[in-house]
Amino acid sequence: MKKTFIIFLLFLSAAAFATEKPKAKGLAEFDIGFDNNSYDIVIKPTVRFEFPLLQKGRFFIDLSHNQTVNNNLEGIIDFWVRAGAFYPITEKVEFEFSINHTCRHVTSSDAFKDFFDANELLLRGWYRQKNLDLGLGIGKLIGNNQQIYGEHNSVLIGNLDCRNILDTGVSFSSELKLVNWSGLLWDADVSFALNSYISLFIKSIKPYLYEKPMVYAGLRLKSYTEDKKPASRELISFVMAKAEVCPDHEDYKSIIYQTIGFEKMLNTTRRFAISLSIDVPVLKGQEFFGNFWPDYIVYSFLTEYGWLQKNGQYVGIYFGNYVKMPVDVNTEPLKQIFLGLIVKNQRHFEQLDKRFRYELATGHDLDSYMDFGLKLGLNTLKEKFNIGLNAELRGIQSSHSISDTTSLEAFIASGKKTQLRLFAKVTRLLDTRTGEHLFFSAGMTFIKL
């Protein structure tokens, strides 16, 4: 089933890559709140990209996870990867076919032994108006956990989304699933807009049978307005999702990257930015198309304050917090705080606004690490399609070891503000403790600038 999921995703990406219109878009949401019962922190970052498919359709990919953590950074984490296509029948009616992968794990603990891992096949019809979406569909759950849902795993799904009800700023979103005509699952929330991209919300969610619903409330940041058009004053200015397949890596079969960036120009020369990056390496296992089991999840919070120079360079300082949480093992998380300097010739290295790009950073962990990074990029400046090369060097020195990572990546990119890139990459890892490792990888990157 996972082989089918990957082939389906590659097929849709290739078709979207070859299509020129209509316009592509990238969306992001970030929820942070508190569980109503335990008062644990709940976070849910979501990254979604849509690209044109053939003449009228749209291909989409959606990455999200819902994580609950206590003071020791222990808690349940639910991963979702959704990919599919929409095809309109009329101006207001369209059909969706999607394959959705979901799995449940726990961070910094081995408390759970039976983990949920399944895929949904969905066929759904949508009726859309300006501030209203109605969805109804059927599907089937496929996976190796039939004892959770039963033998047949049939799904009836319904959606109701009402945005900016009566022009009050109040919105309601819900998804209801009836499994095997007996079990009810849901994800519903009410939100109250503070402005076009910030809202308060309260959510009730029950993603699996045989467990109590969870209710939590918090703050939501997003990159779009309630009518799904880009916000006039976007708070989320950079969105990236990257899937890297590593067929000959010793430990991992793939690595998933996500970045959500918040940016503000304080005046014509001063820039303030905050970004959240999430890395999830997936263990190799016994077979490539077997279970997708994450090794750990890394959160990197980076705050940057910089100045635009007359020659076009950005010079700044950065402050970061790095948190690495092992998955499904009773191991303490790794936490680091670091401070450094950065020099670059554009706001984001991934922008293709210049033929030659560079970014130089050096920093120090407040404990014992020295960190050095250099990125170089060359690319064409065409309107629709570009090719390019990225080279990266990163060195880390501690009292125990010296390690460096060198990589060379070739890519082809489609789009301008919202891009789909296909890449191939060679990476060399060198560590004084573990020796040298060389591996090849390839994949796709979705970027919204």
N, C-alpha and C positions, 0 to 999 in steps of 0.2 A: 504493500500500500504506500509506503513512503517513497518507493521508487516511482510509482505513478504520480505522487504529489510533486516530486522534483521534475520529472519529465513534463508534466502539465505546466509548471511554473516557467520552465525554460522555453516551452512552446509559446506561451503567452508573451513572454518578454521579447522573444525574437520577432513576433508579429507586431508588437507595439513599437519596437525599435525601427521597423521598416515603414511605419506610418507617419505621415507628416501632420495631420490635423484630425480633430480639433485640439485645443490647448491642453497641455498636461498640467498637473498641480500636485503639490505636496502639502500635507496637513499634519499638524501635531497637537497633542493634548498632554498635559501633565497634571494629574490629580495627586493631592496629598491631604490626608485626613487622619481621623482617629476612630478606632473601633469603638462602637457604643458599649460593648461589654467589657473588654479587657483594657481599653485605652491604649492599645498598641498602635504604632504608626502604620498607616496604610498608604502605599504609593502605587500609582498606576501611570506609567508613561506609555503613550500610544503614538506610533508613527505610521502614516498612511500615504501612499502614493497612487495616483491614477494617471494612466497614459492612454492615448487614443489607440484603438484596436480596429484594424480594417477601416471601413469608411464611417460607420456610425457608432460602433461599440467603444467600450472602455475596459481596459485591463487594470486591475487593482491588486495591491499587496498591502497587508496591514499587519504590523508587528506590535504586540502589547504584552504586558504581564501585570498581574495583580499580586502585590507582595505585602505581607504583614510581618512586621519585625518588632521584637521587644527590646529591652535595654541591652541585651546580649547579642543583638542582631540575629536572633533565631526566629524562625517563623515560616509559614507556608508561602509558597510562590507558585502561581499558576501562569504558565506560558501559553500564548496564543499566536499562531501564524496563520493568517487567512490570505488566500489568493484566489482570484476568479475573474469573471468578466460580466459586464452588463451589456445588454443589447436592447435598444429602444424599439418599441412597436408603434407607439404614437408619441406625441409630445409629452404626455403625462404618464404613460405606461411603459415599463421596461421589465425585462427578465434578467435574472442573475443565476449564473452557475458558478459554484465555488467549492473548493476543497479546503477544509480548515483543520489544522492540527492543534491539539491541545494536550498538555501534560501537567501534572502536579508534582512538586518536589518540596523539599524543606531545606533551609539554609542553616549552616553551622550546627547541624544536629543529625543524628541517625535515628530519631524517634519513630519515624514511619518506615515500614518495610514494604508495604504494598502501594505502589504509585500508579496513578491513573495515566494512561497513555492511549490516545485514540484519535481517530480522524472522522470528520463529518463530510459527507457528500450532500450538498444542498442544491435544490432547484427552487427558486423563489421568484414570485412576481411582485412588482412594486407599482404603487400608484402614488405619484408625487405632485404636490402643489407647492406654492411659494413657501409656506411655513408648515407643511404637513407631509409626512411620509407614512404610507400604509404598506405593510409587507405581509405576504402569506406564502408559505412554501412547505415542501416535504423533503425528507432526507433520510439518511441512514448512517448510523455510527459504526465504524469499522475499526477494530483494534484487538488487542490481546487481553482485554479486561471485560469479557462478556459477563462475568459474574456480577459486575457493578450495575449493568443496565438490563441484563437478560439476554436471551438467545437471539432475538430478532433485531433489537437495537434500532427500531424505526423512530423517526422524529417528525413531528408536526410543529412548525415554527410560525410565530406571528410577531409582527413589529408595529409599534405605534410611536411616532415621533412628532411632537407638536412644539414648534419653536416660536418664542416671543408671543405667547398667548395673549390675545387682545391688546397687543402693543404694551404689555406690562413688564417685559424683560424676564418673565417666568417661562421656563421650558420644561417639557416632560419627555423623557425617552424611555422606551421599554422594549424588551425582547422576551418572549414567552415560548418555552419549549415543552411539548407534551411527548414524553418518551414511552414507547410501547403502550400508549393509550392509558397509562396508569401513573407515571411519575411526572411531576411538574418541576421545571427549572425556570429561573427567571433572572433578569438583570434590568433593574429599573431605577431611575433617579429623577429627582426634581432639582432644577438649578435656577438660581436667581442672579441675573446679570448685573455686575457692578459697572462695567463698561463693555466695549465691543469684544474684549479678549480676556476678561477676568470675571469669574462668577463664583458664588458659593453654591454648594450642592449637598444633598443628602441622598444616599444610595442604599438600596437593598439588593442583595445578590445571593443567589443559590446556584452555583455552577455544577454541583454534583448531587446525586441522590444520597439518601441516608446520612445527611449532615444538616445541621441547623443553618438557617439563613444568617448572613452577616449584614449588619447595618453599620454604616459609617458616614461621617460628614466631614467636609473640608473645603479646600480652595482648589479651583480649576483654572489653569492657564491654557490658552489655546491660540492658534494661529489663524483662526477664521471667525467670521461673524455668524450670528444665528441663522442667516440665510445661506450659509456656506460660501459666501464670497470672501475674498481676502480682506482682512481688516484694514481700514484706512491708516491706522497707526499700529502696525504689527509689533507685538512684543516678542514673539518667537520669530527670529529673522533667519535662522539656519536650521535645516532639518536634513538628516542623513540616515540612511539605512544601508547596510552592506552585508552581503552574504558571501563568504569565502569558503570554497571547497578545497580541502587539502588531502588529495588522494595518497600521498606518500609521507605524510607527517607521522612521526613515531607514536604520538599520543592522541591527536585529534583528527576527526574526519571533516569538521567544518568549524568556522568561527563566525558568530553573528555580532555585528557592531551597530550601535545606534547613537546618534548625537542630536540633542536639542539645544539650540543656542538662543540666548536672549541678548539683545544688543541695543545700545543707546549712544548716539552722538551728543555729547553734552554741549558742544559748540562746534565750530568749523574745524577745530584741530584736536579736541579731546574725545576719546572713545572709551566707553565702559561696556564690558561684556561679561556675561556669565554663561557657562555651558555645562551640560550634563552629558557625559558619555557613558555608555553601557556596553560592556564586552561579555559575551557568553561563549566560551569554547565548548564544543561538544565532543565527548569522548569517542574514541574510535570503535571500541567494542569488538565483537567477534566478526561482524560483517558490516559493510558500509551502509547498506539499506536496512540495518536492524534498528533497534531502539535508539532514539536520539536522547542521550543522557548527558546533561550539562555537568561539567567538572566544577565550575564555580561561576559566580556572577560578580563583575567588577563595576563599581560606580566611581567615576572620576568627576568631581566638581571643580571647575576651574573659573576663577575670577580674574579678569584682565583689565588693567587700566593703562591706556596708551596715548601717545601723542603723534599726530600726523606731521611729518617733517616736510620742508619745502621740496625736497627731492622725491617725494611720494612714499617714503618709507614710514612704517609704523614702528615706533620704539616704545616699549612699555615694560611694566612689571606684572607678574602674575602670582596668585596665591591659590593653592589647590589642596584638596582633600581626597585621598585615595582610599577606597574601602573594598577589600576583596573578601567575599563570603563564600566559603566552600559549600557545595551542595550535597546533601544526603550523607555527610560524614560528620562525626562529632569532633570538629576541629575549630579552634578559635579563629575568628576573622582577623585579617591583617589590616591595620589602619595606619595611614601615613599622612603627614601634613608637610607641604613643601612650598618653597618660595623661590622665585627666579626672575630672570630678565629675558625679554623676547624682542627680536628684530625681524621684520618681514616687509615685503614690498606691496602687500595688499591686505585687506581686512581678513579674508579667509584664504588659506592656501589652496583649497579646492576650487576657487573661482578660476574660470578660464578667460579672464579679462586681459591678461598679458601673455606674451609668448614665452617669457621666462619668469618663473616664480621661485621665490625662496622664503624660507622661514628658519631662523636660528634661535634656539632657546637653550639656556643653561640655568640650572637650579640646584637647590640643596634641600634634602629632607631634613627636618628639624631634629632628627635623631642622628643618622650616620651616613646617609646616602648622598652621593653627588650624581647629578643627572645632566646629560648633554644630548641635544637633538638637533639634527640638520635635515631639512627637506628641500629638494630641488625639483623643479618641474619645467618641462618644455612641451609646448602644444601649438597647434594651429589655431587660427582665429576665424573660422568659417561661421556662417549664420546658422546652419542646421546640424552639421556633423563635424566633429573634430577628432583628431587623433593626438596622442601625446605620450610622454614618458614621465614617471615620477620615481625619484630615487630618495631613499631615506636611510639615515644613519642615526642610531641611538645607542649611547653608552651609559652604563650605570656602574659606579664604583662604590663599594662598601668596605667595611673592615674585614669582611670574609671573602669577597670575590670581586672580580671584574668581569662584566659581561657586555657584549655589544650585539646589536641586531642591524643587519644591512639588508636592504631590499631594493629590487628594481621592478617596476611595474609598467606595462604597456597597456594602453586603454584606447577605446573608441567611444565617443560620447555623442548622444543625440539630445537636442534641446538646448535652451539657453538658461532661463531662470530655474526651470525644473528639468532635471537631466536624468537620463538612464545611461549608465556606462557599463560596458562589458570589459573585463580586464583579465590579464594573465600576469603572474607575478612569481619571482624567484626570491627566496628569503634565506639568508645565512645567519644562524645563531651560533655565537661563540661565548663560552663560559669557562672560566678557569677551573670550575668544579666538575662540570659535566662534559666538557669537550665541545667539538664542533658538529653542527647539524645543518644540513642543506635540504630544503624541500620546495616543491613547486605547488602553486595554488592558482585557482581561477574562480571567477564569480561575476557578480553584478553589484553595482552601486546605484542607489537612488538618492538624488541630491536636490534640495530646494534652497535657493539662495535669495 
